Amino acid sequence: ENLDTSKENTTTTVVVTENDLYQIMLSDASAPNPFTVKTEGGTYEEIRDFLIEEVESTPEMKVKIAGAKTASYEAVFQMLALSKARGWKPVLAYD
């Protein structure tokens, strides 16, 4: 059996901004992405379906959650709750 390894070891990164909006960094920078770090970001409701599609298209289903120091805990925990509900492997990043 041949496995598709083209997206192996890929991690989608969600950045919570100081305004509690979400920006998404894809491992494939050339892929269409309306919520890049070059934008203001989107609300949870705006990014949710896009994020689910991106993370669940990878075999590892890993998501890195990073945030501005002034981002609210609620915005970060909302990402953790979504990760848990979907069976993803979240990693918190403090930069």
PLY file of the C-alpha trace (Angstrom):
ply
format ascii 1.0
element vertex 95
property float x
property float y
property float z
element edge 94
property int vertex1
property int vertex2
end_header
0.00 0.00 0.00
1.33 3.43 -0.94
0.85 6.16 1.59
0.63 9.81 0.64
3.50 11.40 2.53
3.38 14.77 0.79
1.92 16.43 3.87
3.80 14.39 6.45
5.36 16.29 9.35
3.33 19.38 8.66
2.09 21.63 11.39
-0.48 24.38 11.06
0.20 27.33 13.36
-2.49 29.56 14.83
-1.38 32.92 16.16
-3.66 34.71 18.63
-3.15 38.45 18.14
-3.19 41.20 20.74
-6.73 41.96 19.53
-7.80 38.34 20.13
-8.06 37.64 16.42
-6.55 34.56 14.81
-3.94 34.36 12.07
-3.03 31.06 10.45
0.36 30.00 9.16
0.31 26.98 6.86
3.32 24.75 6.28
2.72 25.27 2.56
3.11 29.03 2.21
1.90 28.89 -1.40
-1.52 27.48 -0.42
-4.49 29.87 -0.46
-4.91 31.37 3.01
-7.23 34.28 3.79
-5.92 34.56 7.38
-2.14 34.92 6.93
0.00 36.87 9.37
0.00 39.65 6.77
-3.67 40.23 7.55
-5.40 41.54 10.67
-6.68 38.01 11.27
-10.16 36.67 11.73
-12.55 35.89 14.53
-12.92 32.35 15.84
-16.12 31.93 13.86
-14.42 33.15 10.68
-11.36 30.87 10.89
-12.87 27.74 12.46
-13.93 25.82 9.35
-10.80 26.80 7.41
-8.59 25.70 10.31
-10.39 22.37 10.68
-9.95 21.65 6.98
-6.24 22.50 7.06
-5.32 20.59 10.23
-7.36 17.53 9.34
-5.82 17.31 5.87
-2.52 16.29 7.51
-1.83 12.81 8.88
-0.45 14.10 12.19
-3.25 16.59 12.91
-0.86 18.83 14.84
-1.60 22.46 15.54
0.81 24.91 17.11
-0.87 27.64 19.14
1.12 30.84 19.60
-0.01 34.16 20.92
0.84 37.71 21.68
1.65 38.30 25.33
-1.40 40.54 25.55
-3.80 37.99 23.99
-6.58 36.87 26.31
-6.51 33.46 27.92
-10.02 32.87 26.59
-8.86 33.16 22.97
-6.01 30.70 23.55
-8.19 28.25 25.48
-10.78 28.38 22.71
-8.12 26.91 20.38
-7.22 24.27 22.97
-10.88 23.29 23.37
-11.32 22.96 19.61
-8.15 20.85 19.43
-9.38 18.52 22.16
-12.86 18.19 20.64
-11.39 17.31 17.21
-8.70 14.93 18.50
-5.80 17.11 17.35
-2.34 17.26 18.90
-1.95 20.87 20.10
1.39 22.38 21.04
1.57 25.67 22.93
4.33 28.01 21.86
5.47 30.93 23.95
7.65 33.25 21.92
0 1
1 2
2 3
3 4
4 5
5 6
6 7
7 8
8 9
9 10
10 11
11 12
12 13
13 14
14 15
15 16
16 17
17 18
18 19
19 20
20 21
21 22
22 23
23 24
24 25
25 26
26 27
27 28
28 29
29 30
30 31
31 32
32 33
33 34
34 35
35 36
36 37
37 38
38 39
39 40
40 41
41 42
42 43
43 44
44 45
45 46
46 47
47 48
48 49
49 50
50 51
51 52
52 53
53 54
54 55
55 56
56 57
57 58
58 59
59 60
60 61
61 62
62 63
63 64
64 65
65 66
66 67
67 68
68 69
69 70
70 71
71 72
72 73
73 74
74 75
75 76
76 77
77 78
78 79
79 80
80 81
81 82
82 83
83 84
84 85
85 86
86 87
87 88
88 89
89 90
90 91
91 92
92 93
93 94
